[in-house]
Amino acid sequence: MSSPLDAHDLRSRVQAVVDAEIRTQSAVLGEIGDDLTPLVSAVAALLRGGKRLRAAFLYWGYRAGGGPDGEAVVRAATAMELFQAAALLHDDVMDDSDTRRGLPAAHRRLATEHNEHGWTGDGDRFGVAGAILAGDLCLTWTDELFATSGLPAAELERARPVFDRMRTQLMGGQFLDVLESARGWESLTTAERVERARRVIRYKSAKYTVEHPLLIGATAAGVGEADLAALSAYGLALGEAFQLRDDLLGVFGDPAQTGKPAGDDLREGKRTVIIAEALDTAGPAGVALVDKLLGLPDLDEAGVEELRAVITGSGALDRVEQRITALVADARAHLDVTTGLTSEGRQMLATLVDVSTARSA
């Protein structure tokens, strides 16, 4: 069976919609003048390629509910990719990230343009302002593409509340992430640290990566309440497993595969489940090292290796892998209780479990 990302040429069709949307919006902004070209180019670069997981979950949620293949569902699915682009643009600004998918992050790209032209003012501030506006444009285009996708009006009306909830709750999740970094973990137990990290995962990643796109598609197609509840539980479990894998890759991943420098999450001081687990059993020396090095912007490769050794030696890496395995089993169990899905859609959703969690990027 074809991969859910490429069956029915899904990934190439999504890219075609992305390219068409960029051309359309470039023409709209072109009425202002060519000055807007760098802004659109930054968005276009970010939207070139990628796994297209969020589009796949909407598409297969719709097809699993009996919805037909066609341009309309692909356009609706592509709206999820524009939404992710908005999140990534803003996330890279908040995390002060240098790269994204192996290329300069949008705010770095725009800062370089400022400096190369010798414009006045601070190049970094210019880049940040441009990236924020680029993210805002992607949010606007998400709404526009979804509303004009061509899905029947009744289907759009059914799915719209989930679509709106997704957009609102992601912003809440982004703020939770910032808040956790600001207020610290010092007075918390390990269980409290893990629970806070999982709460961030749920609202910053799991819902908008898996659960909400899946439910948007399934709700539009008219899936029944019992199956929607099962798909929601499937999506939350799989979404958490997806993000835990992402967190592991943020520490141990190969930059050639992830497109980000090794140990970037350690430099950013992200308070993840991995770090909570490591602090629980690392011992006094290990805890002191984490306190000293975690969050250092200029953390070098030697420092990254020291933190990796603490994480591995504490058993945290193994425990997080066990969490992923358990969440994958939960996701499969929830999918197994559905009764009204198409056989192809159900099989593709089962395959997406592995695609989302058994990965190196």
Secondary structure, 3 states (H helix, E strand, C coil): CCCCCCHHHHHHHHHHHHHHHHHHHHHHHHCCCHHHHHHHHHHHHHCCCCCCHHHHHHHHHHHHCCCCCCHHHHHHHHHHHHHHHHHHHHHHHHHCCCEECCEECHHHHHHHHHHHHCCCCCHHHHHHHHHHHHHHHHHHHHHHHHHCCCCCHHHHHHHHHHHHHHHHHHHHHHHHHHHHHHHCCCCCCHHHHHHHHHHHHHHHHHHHHHHHHHHHHHHHHCCCHHHHHHHHHHHHHHHHHHHHHHHHHHHHCCHHHHCCCCCHHHHCCCCCHHHHHHHHHCHHHHHHHHHHHCCCCCCCHHHHHHHHHHHHHCCHHHHHHHHHHHHHHHHHHHHHCCCCCCHHHHHHHHHHHHHHHCCCC
